[in-house]
Amino acid sequence: MRKLKGIKAMDMHPQRKHMSKLRSFVLAGAAVLTLAACNQQQASAPQPAAAPPPAATADAGEKKAGPAGGHPLSEGVSEEEYGEFVARAEELVNVPVNDIVKSIRLNAQATLLGKAVYDKNCAACHGEDLKGKAEAHAPDLTDDDWRFSGDDLDSGGITKHPSDIEWTVRYGVRSGEAYARGVEADMLAFDPQYRNEHDLGDYGKIKTVSAEDIDAMAEYVLQLSGQKADTAKAVKGKELFLDNAKGNCFDCHTEEGTGNPALGSANLTRKETFLYGSDKASIVETITKGRRGVMPGFGKTLKPEELKAVSVYIFQRALKEPAPPAAPATVATRVPR
């Protein structure tokens, strides 16, 4: 653009008018080429590369720090932000996890550290999006289906707190730790040949149902979960489900089939929460061979602040209660005049 301004300046000076037409044509041609390069128009012949803009010459690695507390935490925390706006990781150690979520400073640090801990230790099974990986039979950590009951006194464990997640992360599920979750029960294999040592100790090799009975119970589970089912078989399956000498399924899953959080048993009315598949073949396999899911405890591998941080991070992303039902679609009606 300087070249264009130069041409106009020359035209305004009379003493320059005697310059040859050839020089004018040369300058005008150079100006056209410059404009073409700026607009990145495709030329019929190769053109020299345009000089990089001034911004490209700046240090790309240099990151301009925003005002304290004025940018997303995902961009990192500058040194001057610690204190008033963000707590340091070591400050989490002596604060109960249920109080961390009440503090802006502590919660900010827990969010940062918790994501890093989750990505390193949990994402392999539960996924980067916390939705759970089907091949790992890991639950979705973002829904409202809390597999195990909480410790809230007033609600009898229905209301959940970060400390409930911390317990699971610390001790695991059937991990061999003394305080692990799920040790009270698992999904019994109705075919004795598939029973684990734990179930053999409790039930021995007694067989209470046949393959035909298992097929009927699977149909009833399909019906409970809102799927297409054989009605006649489902009727028989329900009888076995409620028969404490045969299926005895209600003992863990309740008579309504909604599951018992104290035991960690599945809610059979919600097929999206089934960890081993909700199709009939998967259900038959579950009843026949049983299930005994395991999650390791991290109490001996994570630092105290890491345990609390990852518990807060997961708690933030989980639904605390069922999502409200979608509002019915409204149909516009014409009002007669």
VENJO-V661930 format. One line per field, one symbol per residue. ss: DSSP state (H for helix, E for strand, C for the rest). psi: psi as a letter, one per 40 degrees, with the letter a starting at -180 (. if undefined). A space follows every 10 residues. Layout:
ss->???
psi->???
This chain:
ss->CHHHHHHHHH HHCHHHCCCC HHHHHHHHHH HHHHHHHHHC CCCCCCCCCC CCCHHHHCCC CCCCCCCCCC CCHHHCCCHH HECCCECCHH HHCCCCHHHH CCCHHHHHHH HHHHHHHHHH HCHHHHCCCC CCCHHHCCCC CCCCCCCCCC CCCCCCCCCC CHHHHHHHHH HCECCCCCCC ECCCCCECCC CHHHCCHHHH HHHCCCCCCC HHHHHHHHHH HHHHCCCCCC HHHHHHHHHH HHCCCCCCCH HHHCCCCCCC CCCCCCCCCC HHHCCCCCCH HHHHHHHHHC ECCCECCCCC CCCHHHHHHH HHHHHHHCCC CCCCCCCCCC CCCCCCC
psi->dddddddddd dehdeeeeii dddddddddd ddddddddef ihidihiihi iiidddeihd ehhhhiihee iideeihide dhcddhiide eddehidedd eehddddddd dddddddddd dddddeidee eihddefhih eeaeghdiia ehddefedhi iddddddddd eahfeeidfi ieediahhhe hdeeiidddd ddeafhheii dddddddddd ddddefihih dddddddddd deheecdfdd ddeideeeih ddefiiheeg deehefieid ddddddddei igihhiiede diiddddddd ddddddeihe iiiiiihihh hhihhi.
